[in-house]
Amino acid sequence: MKVSFLGAGAIGSMFAALLRKHAPELDVLVVVRGAHGEAVAERGEIEIVGPWGEERVPIAWSYDPQDVVGSDIVFVTVKSQATKPALEQAGEALGDALVVSIQNGINDHQYDGFVPVDRLVMGMTTTNMAVLAPGRVSMQLDGCTLFGPAIGSSSTAGAQQVVDLLRRIDVPGLDFDAQTNILGVRYNKLIINALGYASCLSASNFITEALCYRPWREGVGLLIVQECKRVLAAAGIEIEKIPGRSDLSRIENLMLALKMPILGKMVQMAIKGKFERSPIVFSLYQDLQRGKPTEVEHINGQIVRLASSVGTQAPVNAEIVAMTHELEERPGDTFFSRQDVIDRITKLTAT
Ligand SMILES: NC(=O)c1ccc[n+]([C@@H]2O[C@H](COP(=O)([O-])OP(=O)(O)OC[C@H]3O[C@@H](n4cnc5c(N)ncnc54)[C@H](OP(=O)(O)O)[C@@H]3O)[C@@H](O)[C@H]2O)c1
């Protein structure tokens, strides 16, 4: 069986290497590029770091997306904005493969014309992987990865096939499951990212400097969550719970607890140390630091587009998108102050 990863950066390289290690009989190919790709090509292996320690996993690699030809399953693990170009480059080489997106954002329509909806599986992962150095990928956080039908399909048969494959990865804490309402799961994660992205505009620690700081929480955070939920309700999309720690309701409960006079102080003290030591790092922050295009149009921008499609507006998310684009235009590593972000969002609600 041939399994390919189209655009193997952090997520693709880690899942590919783990699959190769735990199911060595599979023919696993990574399609790579850039400095990370060169390191993988030069060594013919991916170095993976996680609770298992450090391991070098020999892997087949290619710079050419058309080398996915003959695959039974093709995982697409490029950033959302790179989906269409990657699919165009792979072209007919996708053949009859089951194509599986493990990406943030709601980008199903980008697969139109490349993959029939019954062969498209959409995934959402709560894990966190990072390319520490070219050729070296780390699992920063374990968690679940869920799969389900793309918009326009209701069958979970493809998702189940993917789950059966990935369950060969035997790493405690890495779980794989099928989910009928994968769209609701993906929007759950999207709202958390929409919130986290706002904290990146001022390079603030998401937990200790954003959520724990009342003016940010009330003047930015709560407004984003409320707006996202209002737009989803207007669009008739039901948010689905995510098993484990990365669920929107947990963040909402945290925000509620932080509001309480005594409990809030206790919660703040309990979580401060942990998240100061290991901050949650959103890809938007890293992309801005590295001067790379961000996924904001697929996260906060998705809420803006969804709002417009159902005849309403999402001004708070629109402002986050606009501010991100402003930062993208600036030289790397310059951010707004936290107060700038609060002022710009508060101004919207004052008018
Ligand atoms: N990393 C995580 O922990 C995590 C967690 C949850 C969800 N996600 C989502 O998963 C998706 C992938 O994230 P990631 O962190 O793995 O991103 P990433 O590290 O940037 O990996 C994507 C890789 O695809 C390459 N690429 C882009 N277009 C290509 C093409 N046409 N042909 C071949 N390679 C191509 C990129 O190269 P260039 O850098 O040269 O463009 C990069 O190496 C994103 O949607 C992200 O939001 C990530």
The ligand as an SDF file (V2000), in Angstrom:
LIG
                    3D

 48 52  0  0  0  0  0  0  0  0999 V2000
    1.8860   22.1390   13.0390 N   0  0  0  0  0  0  0  0  0  0  0  0
    0.8750   21.8500   13.8180 C   0  0  0  0  0  0  0  0  0  0  0  0
    1.0350   21.5040   14.9860 O   0  0  0  0  0  0  0  0  0  0  0  0
   -0.5400   21.9230   13.3090 C   0  0  0  0  0  0  0  0  0  0  0  0
   -1.5680   21.5530   14.1960 C   0  0  0  0  0  0  0  0  0  0  0  0
   -2.8720   21.5620   13.7320 C   0  0  0  0  0  0  0  0  0  0  0  0
   -3.1430   21.9060   12.4310 C   0  0  0  0  0  0  0  0  0  0  0  0
   -2.1280   22.2680   11.5970 N   0  0  0  0  0  0  0  0  0  0  0  0
   -2.4690   22.6140   10.2280 C   0  0  0  0  0  0  0  0  0  0  0  0
   -1.8670   21.6450    9.3880 O   0  0  0  0  0  0  0  0  0  0  0  0
   -1.5000   22.2520    8.1380 C   0  0  0  0  0  0  0  0  0  0  0  0
   -0.0040   22.0210    7.9400 C   0  0  0  0  0  0  0  0  0  0  0  0
    0.6800   22.6860    8.9850 O   0  0  0  0  0  0  0  0  0  0  0  0
    2.2280   22.5440    9.2330 P   0  0  0  0  0  0  0  0  0  0  0  0
    2.4970   23.1860   10.5330 O   0  0  0  0  0  0  0  0  0  0  0  0
    2.6590   21.1740    9.0000 O   0  0  0  0  0  0  0  0  0  0  0  0
    2.7710   23.4870    8.0710 O   0  0  0  0  0  0  0  0  0  0  0  0
    4.2670   23.5280    7.4770 P   0  0  0  0  0  0  0  0  0  0  0  0
    5.2400   23.0760    8.5100 O   0  0  0  0  0  0  0  0  0  0  0  0
    4.4080   24.8590    6.8450 O   0  0  0  0  0  0  0  0  0  0  0  0
    4.2360   22.3780    6.3600 O   0  0  0  0  0  0  0  0  0  0  0  0
    3.7220   22.5440    5.0900 C   0  0  0  0  0  0  0  0  0  0  0  0
    4.8110   22.1650    4.1300 C   0  0  0  0  0  0  0  0  0  0  0  0
    4.2760   22.0770    2.8210 O   0  0  0  0  0  0  0  0  0  0  0  0
    5.2290   22.6560    1.9380 C   0  0  0  0  0  0  0  0  0  0  0  0
    4.5470   22.9840    0.6950 N   0  0  0  0  0  0  0  0  0  0  0  0
    3.7120   24.0040    0.4160 C   0  0  0  0  0  0  0  0  0  0  0  0
    3.3040   23.9190   -0.8540 N   0  0  0  0  0  0  0  0  0  0  0  0
    3.8900   22.8320   -1.3900 C   0  0  0  0  0  0  0  0  0  0  0  0
    3.8550   22.2340   -2.6580 C   0  0  0  0  0  0  0  0  0  0  0  0
    3.1350   22.7500   -3.6390 N   0  0  0  0  0  0  0  0  0  0  0  0
    4.5890   21.1220   -2.8710 N   0  0  0  0  0  0  0  0  0  0  0  0
    5.3400   20.5880   -1.8900 C   0  0  0  0  0  0  0  0  0  0  0  0
    5.4050   21.1220   -0.6510 N   0  0  0  0  0  0  0  0  0  0  0  0
    4.6870   22.2260   -0.4100 C   0  0  0  0  0  0  0  0  0  0  0  0
    5.7100   23.8610    2.7050 C   0  0  0  0  0  0  0  0  0  0  0  0
    6.8800   24.4000    2.1250 O   0  0  0  0  0  0  0  0  0  0  0  0
    7.1310   26.0030    2.2980 P   0  0  0  0  0  0  0  0  0  0  0  0
    7.4230   26.2220    3.7440 O   0  0  0  0  0  0  0  0  0  0  0  0
    8.2920   26.2140    1.3950 O   0  0  0  0  0  0  0  0  0  0  0  0
    5.9030   26.6960    1.8480 O   0  0  0  0  0  0  0  0  0  0  0  0
    5.9460   23.1940    4.0650 C   0  0  0  0  0  0  0  0  0  0  0  0
    7.1660   22.5230    4.0970 O   0  0  0  0  0  0  0  0  0  0  0  0
   -1.8760   23.7150    8.2790 C   0  0  0  0  0  0  0  0  0  0  0  0
   -3.1590   23.9410    7.7370 O   0  0  0  0  0  0  0  0  0  0  0  0
   -1.9110   23.9480    9.7910 C   0  0  0  0  0  0  0  0  0  0  0  0
   -2.7620   25.0110   10.1920 O   0  0  0  0  0  0  0  0  0  0  0  0
   -0.8310   22.2830   12.0190 C   0  0  0  0  0  0  0  0  0  0  0  0
  1  2  1  0
  2  3  2  0
  2  4  1  0
  4  5  1  0
  4 48  2  0
  5  6  2  0
  6  7  1  0
  7  8  2  0
  8  9  1  0
  8 48  1  0
  9 10  1  0
  9 46  1  0
 10 11  1  0
 11 12  1  0
 11 44  1  0
 12 13  1  0
 13 14  1  0
 14 15  2  0
 14 16  1  0
 14 17  1  0
 17 18  1  0
 18 19  2  0
 18 20  1  0
 18 21  1  0
 21 22  1  0
 22 23  1  0
 23 24  1  0
 23 42  1  0
 24 25  1  0
 25 26  1  0
 25 36  1  0
 26 27  1  0
 26 35  1  0
 27 28  2  0
 28 29  1  0
 29 30  1  0
 29 35  2  0
 30 31  1  0
 30 32  2  0
 32 33  1  0
 33 34  2  0
 34 35  1  0
 36 37  1  0
 36 42  1  0
 37 38  1  0
 38 39  2  0
 38 40  1  0
 38 41  1  0
 42 43  1  0
 44 45  1  0
 44 46  1  0
 46 47  1  0
M  CHG  2   8   1  16  -1
M  END
$$$$
